[in-house]
Amino acid sequence: MSYIKGINRNQLLLLPPSLDEMIEEESPVRIIDAFVDAIDIKQAGFDKSLPAERGRPPYDPSDLLKLYIYGYMNRIRTSRKLERECTRNIELMWLMNNLRPSARSIAYFRSDNKKALKQVFRQFVVMIKNWDLFGKNLLAVDGSKLRAVNSKKNNYNQRKIERHLALIDKKTEEYLNKLDENDKKDHGNRNVKVKEVLNQLKLRREKYEQLEKKLKETGKDQVSTTDPEARQLIIRGQITEVAYNVQATVDSKHNLIADVKATNTNDRKLLGVMGKRAKAILGHNNFDFLADKGYFNQEEIYLCSKEGITPYVAVQDVGHGHPIPTKEYRYHNFSYNKIQDCYICPQGAKLTSNGSWYKKDTRNKNILVKHYKTPLCKNCKARPLCTKSPVTRGRVIERSNYQGQVDANNRRVEKEKDKYRLRQQMVEHPFGVIKRQWGYDHVLLKGTKKVEAELNLIFTTYNLVRVIKIIGFKELIRKLRAFSSFFGKNGLFKRFLRLFEKLVKTNIMQIKELLGYIYIKIIYIYHNKFLLKADFCTNCR
């Protein structure tokens, strides 16, 4: 019985198949081609979107964008690997029209088009929004740490610098003692090797002194030498990593990403920022905003409420100097009377304040609190069950200037547990796919802006893959081509603009007035429906 045999690789074909015939009808590479053709490359602001009249012609930005989206979709994101794939991958040969850019051209495209790559993500979000794939009433935000191009060894804080300086001083003293011993033994003939080591220690000390000076000048608590904008962040428990904190806002309807942002801080002060950005994207504030306890911050909850957004943030467990002995006497069992500005304790006593506001020294800035207490606490029978504070102090309830919004948030989370449980399956799913399935647990670029550009590429690819699964290959191709036929670089709208630019140069006033009116109308429709809603407000960037 013979084996299955292939064709003879040396056989000449009279009519060899074209590249297009070798690509499957429903290959994702056809989606990428249609998607990039639907993107307004010039409006996105890509470098060399208009080629120069002189000099060597550059690569079309749309070709390199197609290359990168294909690479990120297939777990290939380094420039040298992409360069290699252009010479051996049939799908890329088809997609790139057999172009073979160098690794340097590929790498520079990603690093030089930071803002443009962000605009590509925004334009796709606008498409998704117009295709009614966003529910627009329930969003969730979460952050995940992606390792930066900076090792822990090259990240320093004041404590680490002091430790290194102390170690250098100790070694210097040891080598100086060794030099004294050599002087006595060799009658002044010093050991050259010891002198070299001392010079090295001196240089190392100067390095750490410079780092210490930089810390003091910047006022920051740490400095990274490879990627200056990367920070050592807590991953979980006591485990830390030099990383970026990637924020993603997800819509509940199909778990599509509505917004992404790279930061180098923890989640604690990002709820208000991400809420404002989500409001700008959706064009309204009538939505619920879910977040985990890492975002629990009284000021941020207040800022969301002020914007008209309804936050659902899990209550963070906060340690107390004097722990409450029993659950029955915890804060939520004290009822607040807004009219009389007092608290009623479980025993029926009234806790009042003197009306003064005090600054609270916590991680929350700009927080003012009132103190509520009662003299009845001293002789109360339930006092051992309520507080462990001294008798002279008694039980004190603190109420911040944001407490009304915080209490409303806590009641919502407690009352609507089923809604809050949706957060995990909404916003943690994309990070699971990107970090575990695709292996993108680290970034390749340095600096917040460049990292954010790479993240926009990753999440554009994620959304593209999701939309294929949601509406199907053929329907997505149809929608992209319909969009491209009007707004693409060779679409009806772009051709009209080129025609208008030619006609407007003539001296026929009637044509100019008529075309000017049509131009203004189309620009208004174009910007309001497709572009302006993609732009975030200046205060939210």
N, C-alpha and C positions, 0 to 999 in steps of 0.2 A: 504494500500500500504506500503510495507516494505522499510527500508532504505538499502543503499548499505553497505554490510558487508565485512570485511576483513577476513583473515584466523585466525584460533585459534593459539595464540602465544605459547601454550603449546603442539601443535601438533609436534610429532617427524617425521622426514623425512627419508625415506630409503636411498635416494641419495641426500643429501643436496647440494645446489649450491656452487661452489667455489667462492672465492673472485673475481676472474677474471670475472666470469659470472655475478656478481652483478654490475660491472662497465660498463657504456655505451661504445659502440664501438668508439664513437667520443667524449669521455670525455676529457677535457683539461689535466687531470692528466696523460693520456697516452703520450701527447706531452711533458710534463715535464720529464717523465721517459726517453723518447727517447732523449730529449735535453741534459740532464745531462750525459747520456751514451756517447754522442758524444763529450763531453768536455774532454780535456786532464787534468785530475785532478793533475797529478804529475807535468806537465809542468806549470800549474797555480800556483803551490807552496803552496798547502794546507798543513796545519799542520797535521801530522799523515797520510800523503798520502801513506807512507810506514810503516806498523805497526811494532812495536818493537818485538823482539824474546821472550822477557821475560815480565812478568807483566800481568796485566789485559788487554785483547784486547780492543782497542778503537772502537768507531763507525766509519764506513766508511764515509769519508768526502762527498762522492757523495750522501749518504743517507740523511745527514743533509742538504746538498744543495738543494735536492729535497724538503725536508720539508719546507725550507725557501721560495723557489720560489712558492710553493703551498700556503703558508701562505700569501705572499704579493699579490698573484693573487686573493685571497679570503678575503682580508682586515683583515687578522689575522697576526700580526707581533710581539706581545710580547711573550717571551719564555714560560710564564706560560699558556697562551691560547693555544699555539702550543702543549705543553705537554698534555693539557686536550683533544685537538682534536685527538691526537694519540690514545686515548683510546675509542673514540666514533664515529669517522668519518671513514666510510667504505672506502672512496677513499684514505685516508691517511694510513689506515691499508694495503691496496693493494700496495700503493706507497712505504711504509716503510717496507714491508714484515713483518708487525705486530710488528716492533720494537717500543719500548716506551721509548725514551731517557728522562732523567730528564730535568727540566727547566734550571738547571745550565749548563748541557752539551750543551743544545741548545744555551743558551746565550753566553757561552764562544766561541762557534764555530764562531759566527758572529763577536765578538770583537777581536778574535785572528787571523783572516784570512783576514785582511784588504787588503793586496796586492793581495791575491788570488782571492777575490771577484771582484777586479778591472780587473784581468786577465780574469775572466769568461765573463765579459761584453765585453772586447776587442776581445776575441775569437768569441763571437757571432756576433760582428760587422764584423769580417773577413768573417764569414759564409754568412752574409747578402750581403756583398760586392761581394763575389764569386757567389752568386745566382742572381746577377745583379738587386738587389732591391734598389740600390743607383743610383741616376741620375748623381751625381758627378760633376755637373756643376753649381748648385745653392744651396747655404746653407744659413741658417739664425741662428743667435745666440741671446739668450735672457737670462735674469736672473730673478729669483723669490726668494722671501725670505721665508724660512721655519724656524719656531720658534725653538730656541735652548732649551736645558734643563737648563735654567737659567732665572729666573724672572727679571723684571725690577728693583725690589727692591734690588736684589743682583748684580746690575751693577752700577759702580760708575765712575764719572769723577771729575775733580778738583773742579768744581763749586758745585757739589752735596756734596763732602767731606767738603768743606768750610762751606756750609750751615749747615751740621750736627754738625760740630765743634762749630759753633757760637751758635747753639741751646743748645748744651751741656754746653757751658760756661754760657749761660743765666740761665739755670736750676741750675747749680752749685752755681751761685751767689745767686739765690733765696733760695736754701737750706741752704747756709752758713748764710744768714740773719735770716733764721728761727732758726738756731742753736743759734745765738746770743740772739734772743728773749727768747729761752728756758733757756739759761744760766741766764738771768735776772730774769725770773719768778721762776725757780726751784732751784736757788742758785747753779748752777753748775751741776745739774743732767741732762745730755744730753739725748735727745730722741734717742733711739737705732735705731728706724726705719729710721730716717733721715740720720744717719751715714751709714746704709746699702745702701740707695739710692745713697749717695755720692760715695761709693765704686763702685757701678754699673756704675755710670757716668764716673768714672775714667777709668774703664775697656773699656767702649765704646769709650772713647777718644783715648785710646791706639790703639784700633782696627782701627779707622779712620786715625790715624797718620801712622800706618803701611801701610794702603792702599795708603796714600799720598806718602809715601817713595817709594813704589813699582811703582807708576806712574812715579815718577821722575827717578828712576833707569832704567826702561824700555823705557822711552821716548815716551810712547804711551799716547793717549788722554783719554783712559778709561780702566777699569779693571773689569772683571767679576769673582765672587768668586766661583760659582758652576761649570761653564764650562769656564776656563780661556781663551779659544780661541774664544768664542762667543763674538759678538759685537752688540751694539745697532745701528740698521740701520733704515733708513727712508723707510717706507712701501709705503706710498703715502701722499702727502701734508705735514702736520705736524705730522702725525701719525708715531710713531716709535715702534720698537719691538726688543728685543734681539734675534738675528737670525743669520742664515747663508745664504749667497747669492749663490744660486744654478745656475750654468751656464750650459746651454744645447745647443749643436749645432745640428741642424736638417737638413736633406736632403729633397729637395723639391719633389722628385719623389713619395714617399709614406709617408712622414712625419715621417720617422724613425729616432731615435736618433743615431747620429754618435759619440758624445762625451759628457761627463758630468764632471763637476768639482765643488768642494765645496770651497768657499772663504768666508772671513769675511770682505770684503770691498765692495764698490759700483761698478757699471759697468764701471766707467770712465777709468780705466787703464787695462781693460781686453780684448779689441778688438784684440790687437796684439798677446797676449798669445793664445787666442782661435783660431785665424787665423793660427798660426804656428802649433798648434795641429791638426787642420783640414787638413792642408797640409800634415802632416806626416801620417794621417790616409788614405787619398785618394791616396797618392803617387804622387800627382802632384799639381801644383798651378794654374791651368787653371780653376778657378771657381769664381763666384760672391759671395760676402759675405754680407748679409743684417743684419743691426742692427738698433735699435731705437736711439732716440736722447740722451739717457742716456750714450751711448758709444762715443758720439762726443768728440774727443780729438785729437788735431792736430798731436801730436807725435805718437799716436796709428794708426791713418790713414796713416801716413808716413811709419810706420813699416810694415803694411799690404802691402802697395804698393811696398815697398822694397823687400818683399818676393815674389812678382809677383802676389799677390792676388788682386782682384778688389773689394774694399769696397764700399758699399752703406749705408751711415750713415746719418740719418736725421739731418738737421742743428739745433743746439740747440739755443734757444733764449737767448741772453746774454744781461744783463742790461748795459747801458752806463751811465757814469758820466754826460755827456752832450747829452741827447737824440737828435736824428736827427728829426727835425720838420716835414719833409715831406718824403713820400716814394720814391719820384723821386730822392732824393739825398742820398739814402742809399748806402752802400759799393758796392753792386753788380752792381750798375749803373756807377761805375768808372771803366774804362777799363785799363788793365795793358799792357804796351808795354815792352816785355821781352828784346828786343834788346837795347832799350835806357834806360831800368830800370827806368821807370817813369809811373805815372798814368795820365789819361786824364779825367777831370771831365765833367759832363754833359754840362757845359758852354764852354768847349773846352780849359780850362786852363791846363797847364802841371804842375803836382806835382812831385817834385824831392826830393831825399834824399842826405844827406852828405856822404853816404857810410858807416856810422858807424852802428854797431849792438849793441842793448841795451838789457839787461836782463829784461824780463817782470816778475813782481812779481805776479803770479797767481797760481792756483792749478796745472797748467801744469809746470812740471819741465823741465829744459834744453831747454826752448823756448827763442830764440833770435828774436828781431824784428828790422826793419828799419822804420824810420819815414819819410813820404812823405808829403810835404807841398809846398805852393806857396805864394809869397808876394802879388800876385794879389787878394788874398782872402779878404784883408782889404777893398778894394774899390769895391768889386763885388756887383752888384744889387741883386743877388740871395742869398746873404749871410744869411739873416734871414730864408730862406727856407732850408739852407744847414747845419747850425750849430748854437749852442747856446753858444759856447765857447767864451772866451774874444777876443776882436778885435786884441790884440797883438799876440794871439796864432793862431787864424784862424782854418780852418779845417785841421786836421791831419789824414792821413791814415796810419795804421800800417800794415806791411807785415812781417809775420814770416818766418823763414827758412824752414817751411813745407808748405808754402802757395800754392805752385804749386800743390801738391797732394790734398790739401784741396779743392781748387777751382775745380779741376777735379772731385772730389767726389760730390761736390755740383751741378755741371752741370749734372752729371749722375742721381742724385736723382730727379732733376727738369725735366729732359728730359724723363726719363723712369719711370714714376709714376706707370704705371700698374705693372711693375716688382716689384717695391718696396712695393706695396700693398699686394703682396703675403706673405710678412714677417709675418704679423699678423696671417693669417690662418695657416702658417707653424709652427711657433715656440710657439705660445701661446696655441695652441690646446693641446699639451702634458701636459703642466702645468695645464690647465683646467681639464683634465681627472684625473691627479694625485692628485691635491689639492681639487677639488670640488666633483668629482664623487667617487674617492677612499678614500678621507678624509685624505690624507697624507700631511697635512699643517704644520706638525712639525716633528722633528727628535727625535729618542729615545736614541742616543748615544752621548758621549761627545768627543770633540776634532775634528779637521778638518779631520784627516785621517780616524777616525772611522765613522764620518758623511759621508765622501765620499764613504766608503765601503757600508754603508746602501743605499746611492743614487744609487750605481752601481747595487744593488739588485733590487731597485724600477724600474730603467730604463731598466734593463735586462727583467724584467717581462713585462714592457710596450711594449718593442720591440717584445717579444714573442707573446703577445696578438695581436699586430698589424699584425705580419707575418701570424698568423692563419687566420685573416680576409682577408689578401691580396691574399695568394696563396692557401688557403683552408687546411683543416685538413689532408686529405690523402696525398696531395703533400708534405706537410711539414714533415709528418712522413717518407715518402719515402726519402726525402733529408737528414733528420737527420740520418736515418739508413744507408744510403749510405756513409755518412761522418763517422759514427761510425764504419762501417765495415772495414774501412781502417785506420782511425786515433784514434778510441776509445781505451780504455785500453786493450781490447782483440782483437783489429783489426789486420789486416794483417801486417801493418807497425810495430806495437809494438811486434808482434810475431817474425817478422824477426829480430828486434833488439835483442830480447832475444836469438834467435838462434845464431846470430852473436857473442854475448858475450861468448857463450859456445865454439863455434868453434875457436874463436880467441885465446883461451887459449892453443890450440894444437900447435905442432911444425911444421905443414905442411905449408911451406912458400907459396906455390902456392895458397892454399886455402885462406891464410891470405891476399895475395895481391889481389886476385880476389874479395873476399868479402869486402876488404877495399875500392876498387874502387866503387863497387855497393853501399856500405854504404855512401860514400861521395856524390855520385850522388843523392841518395834518400834524404839524409839530406839537400842537396842544394835545391831540389824541395820542400821538406816539409817546410823548413823555409821560402823560398822566396814566396811561394804561399799562405801559410796558417798562419805562425806565425810572421815572421819579420815585415810584414806590419801592424800587430796589435800593435806592440810596438811603443811608441811615442819616438821622439828624446829626448835626455837628456835635452836639453835646453828648452823643451816645458813643462816639468813636473811642 
